[in-house]
Amino acid sequence: MSIIKFLDEFTTDNLLDSKSSRRDIFGTFGSLTKKAALAAVPFGLATMPKKAFAQSMSADPVGALQLALTLEYLEDEFYDLALQSGVLPSGRPETVYMQISKHEQAHVDFLIAGLEGAGVTPVEKPTFDFTAGGTFDPFNNNGTGQETAYAQLLALAQAFEDTGVRAYKGQAGNLLGSEFLTAALQIHSVEARHASEIRRLRGLKGWITNDERGMGMPEATQAVYNGEENITQGGVDVTTLGSGDPFSMGASTEAYDEPLTGDEATAIASLFIVSE
């Protein structure tokens, strides 16, 4: 089963379709080395009895973790290739990318170990195309020029991190009652720190205003920000709270981040995945 087919199976409509069984979705996935992954597992999950751990997992938590792993694969490879490209300026940009790269590898290792601990084979790492079919040239492979390539490296990093933050939030409900809710929330907050740090490198403020993708972000990344203009939280119009400019629509949307559904995260990730 190709990664595109897996992501399609994970979408909301297909999860609700009784014909899409857990066996169908996960039956042919390959596995990766477990030894290195176990070294990164916190919370004693690696030592939990396999039978007891598996009983705490259901199709929804497994699907959420597989989607998270796919997004972490994408980020991990992106930062690794960025560090190898020679495009990053030395100093703070290179230091930031190196640190984020370490975090993303740790996330990959954790998710692999967790899925294996639950008796599920992790989804295989897909083949990525960070040019999105020729739209971008972030590693300057086609002679775009270092300055242009660096701008694209930053723009893609922002889009990937903002996607990760919203995607983890969107899957929190699927992890309720599982051993992974706390771990997912801890990864989620780190992804949010990444997103803010990348925005600072781009000379932007660290939060999202309305559904604005930010200065210099390609139109192709707009799907990452759609829905962020929401002003209703818990049934309350948050622009009516308080008074004065700090409670304007823009500032109100900045105070709350919105989730991405599995369908929305799938559509974004699929732009950078080579279909087999």
N, C-alpha and C positions, 0 to 999 in steps of 0.2 A: 504494500500500500504506500503510495507516495505521500509526502508531507502535505501537499495541497489537498489530497483526498481526506487526510486526517483532519485538517483544519475545517474542511467543509462538514465532516461528520460532527465536529464539535459545536457547530453553530446552534443557536437556541432552537430553531425549528426542528433540526434533526435530533437533538437531545430529547425532545418531547415525542418523537416518533418511536413507537415501541419496536419498530423493525431494526433500529440502530442499536444493537446490543453491545455491551462492553467487550464481549468476545470478538465481535466483528471488527471493532475499532482497534483493539490492541493485539489481535492474534498474530500479526506478521511483523511487528516492530523488532528491530535488532537491538542488542544491548551493548553498553559500553563498559569499560573496566570499572570494577566496583572498589578495588583496593584504595585507589587515590581518593575516590569520592567519600568513603567512610571517614577519612581523616578530617573532613570538613563538617561533619554532622554534629550539631549541638543538641542539647536537651535530652541526651541519652537515647535518642530514637534508634540508633544503630544497635543498641543492646536490648531493645524491647523484644519480647517473644514474638516471632513472626506471625503466629496464628492470632494472638491477641491484637497485634497491630493491624493486621489485615481486616479484622472484624470491625474496626473503627472506620474503615474506608468504604465509600460507596462510589457509584459511577460518577456522580457529580464532582466529588473531591478529586478523583483520579483525572477526570477530564480537565479540571482547573489546573492541576499540577502539570499535565502534559502541555497545555497551552503555555503556561508560565515557562516551562523548560524550552519550548520552541523560541519564545521571545528572548530568553537568556542566551540561548545558542547564538541568536542573531547579534545581540549586543557584544557577547564575548568575542566572536570572530571579527566584528567591526573594529573594536578597539585594538585587537591584536594586529590586524592589517594596517590600521592607522599608525601604530608604533613602528611598523616595518617600512612604511612608505617613504620616509624621509621628508614628508610634507610638514609635519608638526614643527613649529619653532621650538628651539631649546628654551629652557626655563620653565615658567609656570604652566604653559600649555602641555608640554611633554610630561611634566610631573603629574598634572591632573589626569591625563589620559592613562598614564601608567598605573595610578592608584585605582581608577575606575576599572581598568582591565583586571586587576587582581580581585576586585569585588565581584565582577561578573563571572569570573572563573569559579570563585567560591560558591556563587549561587547555582551555577550549572552542576557542580559536584554535589551540592546538597540535595538538589531536586532529583538527580539520578539516584543517589543513595536512598532517598525517601521512597521513591517509586519502587525500587528494587526491594526495599524493606517491607513494602506492602504487597509483595508478590506480583508486581506488574512490571512488564518490560518497558523501559523508557523509550519514548519516540526517538527514532534515529535523527541525527543531526542532518538537516537538509543542505542542499547546495544553495548558497546565497549569491545573488547578483546585486552588489551595492551600487551599480550604475542604474538600476531599475530599467533595464533594457536600453541603456544609452542616454538616459536623461541626465545622469550625474557622472562626474569623473573625480571622485573624492581622493583617490590615491595617485592622481596625475599619471595614470597609465597611458593615457592617450595624448599627453602633451598639453593639457589645459593650462598649465602654469601653476607654480607653487602657491601663489597668493589666492588664485581662484579655487584651487583644490582645497586649500586650508579653510576657506569660507564654506565650502561644501561639506567638509569634514565636521565643522561646527554645526552647520544646519542639520545634517543628518543625525548627529549625536543628540541634538535638542529634540528632534522628532522622535527618535527611538526612546529616549528617557521619558519624555512626556507620555508616550504610548504606554511604556511599562508602568508608570505610576497609575494611570487610569485603568489599565487592564487588571492589575492586581486588585484595585478597589472593586472593579466589576465582578471579580470572582470570589470576593470575601464570603458572600452568601452561600456559595457552593462548598465552602470549607467549614461551615459551622458544624460543630460536633466531631470534627476530625482532629487528629493530632497536629495538623499543619497550619491551623489558623494563626496561632501566635507567630510561628516561623514566617508565614507569608506576610503578616503585618510588619515584621521586622525587616524583611526584604523590601517591602513597599516603602517604608520610610527612608531607607538608604537610596532607593531609586529616586525618591523626591529630592534628596540632597544632591545626587548626581545632576538631576535636571536643573536645579538652581545654580550649581557650579558651572555647568556648561553655558547657561544664560549669562552668567557674569563674564565668562571668557568672551562672549559675543558683545559685551557692552550693554546688555539689557538688564532690566530689573528681574528679580528671581521668581516672579509669579506671572500667571496668565490673566490678561484683561479681556473680558468678554470672550469672543471666539477668535481673537486676533492671534495669528501665528507668529507675529513678531517681525521686525525689520529684517529684510534679506532672506526670509524663509520662502522657498519655492512654493508655488501654488499647489504642487503635487502633495504637499504635506498638510493641506487644509483639513483633511479628514481627521487628523490628530486632534484638532481643536474644535470641531463642530460639537455643539451642545454645551460648551463652556460658558455660553452667554446666559445660562439658566439663572433666574433670580428668585425662584421659589424653592425654599428649603423647609421641609417638614410642614408644607402647606402654608407657609408664611412668605409674603412678598418682602424679601429682606431689604429692598430699597426704601421701605416705609419705616424702617427702624432708625432711631436717632434722628439727627438733623444736620444739615450743612453738607459741604462738599465731600467729607470722608465717607458719606453714605450714598454717594451717587451710584448709578448703575455700574459703572466701571469698577469702582472700589468694592462694591458689593459682590460682584462676580469674582474678584480676586480673592475674597475671603473664603471661597468654597471651591473645591475641585470636584469635577464630575467624573463618574465612572465610564468606562467603555464596556460595551457588551462583548460577548464572545464573537458575535458576527462582525462587529466593528473592528476589533483587534485583528481578526482573521483577514479582513480586507486590507488593512494597513500592512501587515506582515507579508501578505502574498505578493505585494509589489516588489519585494526583494528576494523572493524565493523562486528558484528555477523549478518549474513543473516538469515532472518526469513523464 
